[in-house]
Amino acid sequence: MSGAGAPDLTLQADGLRVAVVAAQWHQTVMDGLVDGALAALKEAGLGEPTVIRVPGSFELPVAAARCARAGFDAVVALGVVIRGGTPHFDYVCQAATDGLTRVSVDTGVPVGFGVLTCDTEEQALDRAGLEGSREDKGREAAQAAVATVLALHPLHPLSLHPHSR
């Protein structure tokens, strides 16, 4: 998504339990994504979300699944994969995408997808929410996860009250 046409999400979701699961590869990009996600969650009224760092984007689905099964209301998955000269890029991107989709659908826990799949490091930096970046995909992923929990609230109101489970 190019950022054009993105919804303006103003969220109030205090009381939710949200986990941010983030890869460690490409530290500068990842620091920007994590900072953007945490800022969005704070603006939505959430306390201290749990932050879990895993080695790379390939490991995001297993961490997200563990968080979903542990009772978190939403998971924000953040990573970056930059194309190289081998098919590794395609395999990691597909595994992360399929795995995170499966976690969300199988558990019913929204997963905000903040995995950048870029051809160049410059593209990743431009989406990382850093000073001078055009986009903040960490913020967008966090907002999407919370907005989905709130949209599904009428179907299962207890999801907003984790201590009532």
C-alpha positions as CSV (number, residue, x, y, z in Angstrom):
1,M,0.0,0.0,0.0
2,S,1.4,3.4,-0.9
3,G,-0.1,5.3,2.0
4,A,-2.6,7.0,-0.2
5,G,-6.2,6.4,0.8
6,A,-5.2,5.1,4.3
7,P,-8.0,5.5,6.9
8,D,-7.7,8.1,9.6
9,L,-8.0,6.0,12.7
10,T,-8.7,7.7,16.0
11,L,-8.7,5.0,18.6
12,Q,-9.6,4.8,22.3
13,A,-8.8,1.3,23.6
14,D,-7.5,1.5,27.1
15,G,-7.8,-1.9,28.8
16,L,-6.6,-4.0,25.8
17,R,-3.6,-6.3,26.1
18,V,-1.5,-5.8,23.1
19,A,1.8,-7.5,22.2
20,V,4.4,-6.1,19.8
21,V,6.4,-8.8,18.2
22,A,9.4,-7.4,16.3
23,A,12.3,-8.8,14.4
24,Q,15.9,-7.7,15.0
25,W,17.4,-7.6,11.5
26,H,18.0,-4.1,10.2
27,Q,18.1,-2.4,13.6
28,T,17.6,1.2,12.4
29,V,14.5,0.3,10.4
30,M,13.2,-1.9,13.2
31,D,13.7,0.7,15.9
32,G,11.6,3.1,13.8
33,L,8.8,0.5,13.3
34,V,8.7,-0.3,17.0
35,D,8.8,3.3,18.1
36,G,5.9,4.1,15.7
37,A,3.8,1.1,17.0
38,L,4.4,2.0,20.6
39,A,3.5,5.7,20.0
40,A,0.2,4.6,18.3
41,L,-0.6,2.3,21.2
42,K,0.1,5.0,23.7
43,E,-2.1,7.5,21.8
44,A,-4.9,4.9,21.9
45,G,-4.7,4.9,25.7
46,L,-2.9,1.6,26.2
47,G,-0.5,1.2,29.0
48,E,2.8,-0.6,28.5
49,P,2.4,-3.2,25.8
50,T,4.5,-6.3,25.9
51,V,7.4,-6.1,23.4
52,I,9.0,-9.4,22.3
53,R,12.1,-9.3,20.0
54,V,12.8,-12.4,17.8
55,P,15.7,-12.8,15.4
56,G,14.0,-12.3,12.1
57,S,10.7,-12.0,10.2
58,F,10.6,-15.8,9.7
59,E,10.2,-16.2,13.5
60,L,7.3,-13.7,13.8
61,P,4.5,-16.2,13.3
62,V,5.5,-18.5,16.2
63,A,5.9,-15.6,18.6
64,A,2.5,-14.1,17.4
65,A,0.8,-17.5,17.9
66,R,2.2,-17.8,21.4
67,C,1.0,-14.3,22.3
68,A,-2.5,-15.0,20.8
69,R,-2.8,-18.2,22.9
70,A,-1.6,-16.3,26.0
71,G,-4.6,-14.1,25.9
72,F,-3.5,-10.9,24.2
73,D,-6.3,-9.0,22.5
74,A,-4.1,-8.1,19.6
75,V,-0.6,-8.7,18.2
76,V,1.4,-6.2,16.2
77,A,4.0,-8.0,14.0
78,L,6.9,-5.9,12.8
79,G,9.7,-7.0,10.5
80,V,11.6,-6.1,7.4
81,V,12.9,-8.3,4.5
82,I,15.1,-6.7,1.9
83,R,15.5,-8.4,-1.5
84,G,18.9,-9.8,-2.2
85,G,20.3,-11.9,-5.0
86,T,18.8,-15.2,-3.9
87,P,15.2,-16.6,-3.5
88,H,15.6,-16.3,0.3
89,F,13.5,-13.0,0.1
90,D,10.6,-14.8,-1.5
91,Y,10.6,-17.7,1.0
92,V,10.8,-15.5,4.1
93,C,8.2,-13.0,2.9
94,Q,5.8,-15.8,2.0
95,A,6.4,-17.7,5.3
96,A,5.9,-14.6,7.4
97,T,2.7,-13.5,5.5
98,D,1.2,-17.0,5.5
99,G,2.1,-17.6,9.1
100,L,0.8,-14.3,10.5
101,T,-2.4,-14.7,8.5
102,R,-2.8,-18.2,9.9
103,V,-2.3,-17.0,13.5
104,S,-5.0,-14.4,13.1
105,V,-7.6,-16.6,11.4
106,D,-6.9,-19.6,13.5
107,T,-7.0,-17.8,16.9
108,G,-9.4,-14.9,16.1
109,V,-6.8,-12.5,17.5
110,P,-6.1,-9.6,15.2
111,V,-2.6,-9.4,14.0
112,G,-1.4,-6.0,12.7
113,F,0.9,-6.7,9.7
114,G,3.9,-4.5,9.8
115,V,6.4,-6.5,7.8
116,L,8.1,-4.5,5.2
117,T,9.0,-6.4,2.0
118,C,11.3,-4.0,0.1
119,D,13.6,-4.1,-2.8
120,T,16.1,-1.8,-1.3
121,E,17.2,-0.5,2.1
122,E,16.1,3.0,1.1
123,Q,12.5,1.8,0.6
124,A,12.6,0.3,4.0
125,L,13.9,3.5,5.6
126,D,11.2,5.5,3.8
127,R,8.5,3.4,5.5
128,A,10.1,3.0,8.9
129,G,8.6,6.1,10.5
130,L,12.0,7.7,11.0
131,E,12.7,11.4,10.7
132,G,12.4,12.1,6.9
133,S,10.4,8.9,6.2
134,R,7.3,9.3,4.1
135,E,5.4,6.5,5.9
136,D,5.2,5.0,9.4
137,K,4.2,1.3,8.9
138,G,4.8,0.5,12.6
139,R,2.2,3.0,13.6
140,E,-0.2,1.8,10.8
141,A,0.1,-1.9,11.9
142,A,-0.6,-1.0,15.5
143,Q,-3.6,1.1,14.6
144,A,-4.9,-1.7,12.3
145,A,-4.7,-4.3,15.1
146,V,-6.5,-2.1,17.6
147,A,-9.1,-1.0,15.1
148,T,-9.9,-4.6,14.3
149,V,-10.3,-5.5,18.0
150,L,-12.7,-2.6,18.3
151,A,-14.6,-3.5,15.2
152,L,-15.1,-7.0,16.4
153,H,-16.1,-5.9,19.9
154,P,-19.8,-6.2,19.3
155,L,-19.3,-9.9,18.4
156,H,-17.6,-10.6,21.7
157,P,-17.6,-7.7,24.2
158,L,-15.5,-9.6,26.8
159,S,-12.5,-9.2,24.5
160,L,-12.2,-5.6,25.9
161,H,-12.0,-6.9,29.4
162,P,-9.2,-9.4,29.6
163,H,-9.6,-9.9,33.4
164,S,-13.2,-11.1,32.9
165,R,-12.1,-14.1,30.8
